[in-house]
């Protein structure tokens, strides 16, 4: 694993966070069930971002990590 892999993971995490923000910006446009869906979608994006950040930290510390693509 290389520094570029860490950078790729962090860039992907940044994109995931951006998507969550985009999802949440539409929150007020929906009814209750739509709001629930928007929150679930944003939560999923943030969970993916957290996983990517965790992988980047593990790679940076020299641990072997399988990075799904």
C-alpha angles and dihedrals in degrees: 000000000000141000088261089060090053090048091049091051092049092047090051090049089051089053091049091053090048090053091050090052090049091051093049093047087068094051097106092053095067139073120242097282090045090050090052090052092048091051092048091049092049091047091052091051091050091049089053090049091051091050091051092049090049091051091048091052092048092048091048090053090054100253121143109251132176108225113203116217 
